Amino acid sequence: MEFNENIKTELERKIKELEDLIAEKGVGAKQLKKARRTQRNINLAVIVGSLITVAGITAWAVSSSRHED
């Protein structure tokens, strides 16, 4: 049983190495890298925009509650 698990683990590792090699050197590798960079930048922009929006809403809420007093 353990022998089969070792074989399975080794095959999964080899397949992962092959997939990584294809992703790095294969057809479309440059486009994939650009897409990953673009997606990362978009994610960062969304996070920063969300933080700014939350901070603005909080400041507005605090400001408007002080004016009512």
N, C-alpha and C positions, 0 to 999 in steps of 0.2 A: 504494500500500500504506500509506504513512504517512498519507494522507488518511483512509483508513478507520479507522486507529488513533485519529486525532484525534477523529473523529466518535464512535467507540465510547467513548472517554474522556469526552467532553463529555456524552454521553447518560447514562453511569453517574453522573456528577457531578450532573446534573439530577434523576435518579431518587432519588439519595441525599438531595438537598435536599428533594424532595417527601415522601419517607418521614419525614424529620426534622420537617417541618412538620406532617404528619399525627400523628406521635407527640406533638408538643408541643401541638397545638390540636384534634386530632381526638377522636372518640368514645372514651371510656375513658382519656384522657390522664392524668387525676388518679389513676385506679386504677393505671395503669402506673407513675407516679412513686412512689406508695405502695409498690407491689410491689418496685420497685428499692431503695427505702430499707430496706424490711424485709429483703430478701435481703442487702443490705450489712451490716446490723446482725447478722443471723444468722451470716454469714461471719466477722465480727469476733469474735462470741461463741465460735464454734467454734475459731478460732485461739487466742484467749486461754485457753480451757479446755484446749486441747491443750498449750499451753506450761506451764500450771500443773500439769497431770498429769505431763508429762515431768520438770519440776523436782521434783515430789513423789516420783516413782519414783527419781530420781537421789539425792535426799537420803536416802530410805529405804535404797537399796542401799549408799550410803557409810556410813550409820549402822550398818547390820547387819554390814557387813564389819569395822568397827572393834570391835564388841562380840565378834566371834569371835576376835580376836587376843588 
